[in-house]
Amino acid sequence: MSAENNMADDGRSGGIVINDDWPGYSLDLFSFPAHYSGDLDCVVIPHGVIMDRTERLARNIMDDLGDHDIVVLCVLKGGYQFCADLVDRIKALSCNSNRTIPMRVHFIRLKSYLNDQSTEDLHIVGAEDLSFLAGKNVLIVEAIVGTGKTMKTLLKHVEAFRPKMIKVAGLLVKRVPHNSACLPDYVGFEIPNRFVVGYALDYNEYFRDLNHICVISESGKMKYKI
């Protein structure tokens, strides 16, 4: 079954849709760290596809926000790689265009997962005083959005500091039950409700050193469970 039949463009901001029946790519087709052998089921999104999609998102952001000073709010830890690559591509566009986006980058950390389950206990680190956001244009960069509860909580927290505008860029949006419809303005991919790792997304701090976005195997979950 070809990738083309299982991936569809859902419009400018909806992202590339990966269907529920998409089996992914065989691990044999790609290079990955040998210490994760047996820990993964398949490659869902190869690194090269991530980079190409990120470049397009950067262009969309430039079209919308060009010539505006923005503060990029990077959500750690999972969002650091996506944020770094997105900012790099925005900078490249700024150097080769009549439009430019002066950027500052600030980091906050969210933690709401235990093993592969999202919990109600959300911790926000580094966001205690965001008063410098007052009157600013803010771009929140997050790796993955599931139910939207975490993003909704973060948006409410950021809005309290009275920024001029808030936009959200999310690399992945999961199709999950009870989605709060708090979707990013810029979406890379819409994916099935499966636990994915790689490209800085982790399972109990493992798999951040994996370039591709992959589905973790059941044996991998048991191996790294805490």
N, C-alpha and C positions, 0 to 999 in steps of 0.2 A: 504494500500500500504506500503510495508516494506521499511525501510531505505536503505537496501542493494540494492534495485532496483533503488534508486534515488541518490546513492552516488557511485562514481567510482574513482579508483586511476589513476590519469593521469600521472604517472611516478614519478621519484624521486623528481624533483623540481617543477612539475606542480601542486602539491597539490591534495587534495581530492575534486573531482568535485561534487557539489550539484546541481542537475538538476533544471530547471525552474519550473517543475511541482511538485517538492517536497513540500507537504503541511505542512511540519514541524511536530513537536510533540505537542500533546495537553498539555496545561499548567497544566491540572489536574494531569499529571504524575510526576510533579516536584514541589519542594519547591521554592518559590520566595517571596520577600517582599510583604506583604499584601497591602501596600500603592500603589502598582502598579496594583492592581486589575482593570480590564477594560481597562488598558493602553497598553496591549500587545495582539497580534494576536496568536502567537505560539512560541515555542522554535525551533530554527533552528539548533543550535549546543549545546548540553548539555555540562556542565562544564567538566565532566569526559573525554569526547571525545577531548575537547580542550587540556586537560593536556596530554593525550596519544599522540596526534599529535605533541605537543610541545616537548615532550621527543624525538620523532623520528627526528624532525628538529635539536635538539641539537646534536644528534648523527651524522647527516649529516654534520653539521658545524664542529664538532670535526674531522671527517674524512678528510674534506677539509683544515681546518685551524689549526689542531693540531700542537703544537710546535711553532706557530707564536704568537708573542705579538699582541694583537688587542685592539683597542679602540671601545667600543660599544657606538654608538650614539643613544640614546633613544629619540624617537619623542613623546613628550607630547601633550595633556594629554592622549589621547586614547591609546597610546602604553605602558603606564607604567606597566600595569598588565602583558601583554604578555612579555615585556622585563624582568621583575622581575622573572617570571617563567622560561623563556628561559635561563637566566643567572644562575639561581639556578640549572638547569639540566645540563648545561655545566660544572658548578663547581663540581657537583656530578660525572660526567664522568671523570673529571680531577683527582679526588681523587681515582678512581677505574680503572685507565688505565695507560699504559706506556707512553701515550701521555698526554700533558697538554696544556691549553691555558691561559697564563697570561692575565688578562683583566683589563682595566680601563673603567669606565662608565661615560659618559657625557650626559647631558640632554639639549635638545632644544625643543622649542614649536612652533608648526605650527597652524594657525587658518585660515580656508578658508570657513567655513560653517556658514550660517545664517538659523536658523530653519533646514529644511531638504534639503536645496539647497546649492551646492558648488558655491562659488563666485570667481570672477577673482582676488579679492583682497587678496593676500596671505601675512600673517605676519609671519616672522621668528624671534623668540625671543631666545636669548642665543647663537646665531650663528654669532654674529658680528665679533668676532675674534676667528677663529679656527686654528690659526697658529701652535698650538701644534700638529695638524694632519699631518704636513709635514713629509713625509717619513714613515708614519705609515700605518698599515693595519686597515681599518675601516669597522665595521659592523653596518650598519644603521638598527634599529629595529622599524618597523612601524606596527600599528594595521591593517590598511585597505588601499588598493590602489584601486581607482576608475578609472577615466580617465587616470591617470598617470601624469597629468600635474603638480600636486603638487610635486610628487616624482622627475620628470624631473627638476623642478626648484631647488629642494633641492640638487640633485646630481650635478647640474651645480655650485651651491654655494660651495659645499664641495670640488669639483674638483679644484676650484680656489686656495685652500690651499695646493695643490700638495701632497696628500697622496700617499703612495706606491700602495695601492689596496683598492677598495671599493666593498663590498658585501652588499646586502640588504636582510633582512628577513622580510616577511610580513605575518601576520596571515591570513588575508583575501584579496582576489582579487575579485572585482566585475566584472561581465560581463556587460559592459556598451557600448553604442554606442560611436564611436570616441575614442576608447581606443588608447593611444599613443604608445602602445607596450612597455612601460617602465615598465617591469615586474620584481618583485623581483627574486633574485637567489634562495631563499628558501621560498616556499609558503605553508601555512597551508591548506587553503581551498579556492576553487573557488566557489563563490556564485552568485545567481541571483541578478539582479539589484533591490534590495529592501532595504529600510532603516532599518538597524539593530542597536540594542543597547545592552548594557550589556558587562560584562567582560571589564569594563573601557571605553567602547564606549558610548557616551552620545547623548542626544537630549537636547540642551540648558542647559547642566550641570546635567541633570537628568539621572538616570539609570546606573550611574557608579557603584552603589552598588548592581548590579544584576550579579549573577555569570554566568548564561547562556547567550548565544548570542540569542537574540529574535528579532522578527519583531514587531515594534511599531504599534499600531492600529491608525486608523484615529482619534478616540476620544482622544487617548493619545497625538497625535500631536497638536490637538486643545487645550488640557488642559495645555500644557507646552509651547505653542507658545509665542514668544515675538514680 
